[in-house]
Amino acid sequence: MAKIRDIMEFKRKKEKNPICFAEHLKRANDRYHKPPPIKPAEVMSIDQIKRLMGDTGSRQFLKDKGNVRK
């Protein structure tokens, strides 16, 4: 069984191979030009759209009228 100290020493000794700039640029361009995932549009009813816009129905407007001081 490996000890934590052995694992840490192995990780320190591990060498990363440097990549050339052209390869790095190609990878970056591939990530940048990747098309966004296609997601179908959600079908919403008129009531759902009104709720999203803050319209909670006729009761809301009645409350607004009742709060106005004369």
N, C-alpha and C positions, 0 to 999 in steps of 0.2 A: 504494500500500500504506500502511496506517495504521501510525503509530508508537505505541508503548506509551504515550507521554506524551499523544498525542491521544485515545486510548481512555480513559485515566484522567480527563482533563479532561471528556470527554463524560459519563462516569459521575457525576462530581461535579456537573455542571450539571443532570442529570436530576432532575426534581421528581416527588415522589410526591403524588398527589392524596389528601388526607385523606378518610376515610369517616366517616359519621355514626355515632353510638353505636348507633342502632337497627339499622343494617345489620351492624355488628360483632356485636351480640347475636344477630341472626338466624343469622349464620354459625357462631357458637360453639354455639348450640343445635342446629343441624343436625349439627355434628360430635359433640356430646355424645349426641344421641339416635339416632345411627346404629346400627342393629342389628349385632351381631357377625357375622362371616361364618359361615355354616352349614357345619360340617365333619362328615362321617359318622363314627360311632364305629368304633374299630378292634375287630375280633373277635380275642380272644386265647384261647389254649388255657390249660388249668389249669397246665401246666408253665411257660408263660411268666409267668403270674401269680405262681407260687411263686418263680421266679427273681427277679422284681422285688421280692418281699418278702424276699429274702435266703436263701431255702431252696435250697441247691445239691444236695440229695439226701441219701441215707442216709450217704454217705461223710463228709459234713460232721459229722453227729452222732457218728459213730464217732471222728473226730478230737477232738471236744469231750470225749468220754468218756475218751480216752487221755491228755488233757492234765491231767486232774484228779488232784491229789496226795492221797494218803491219809495 
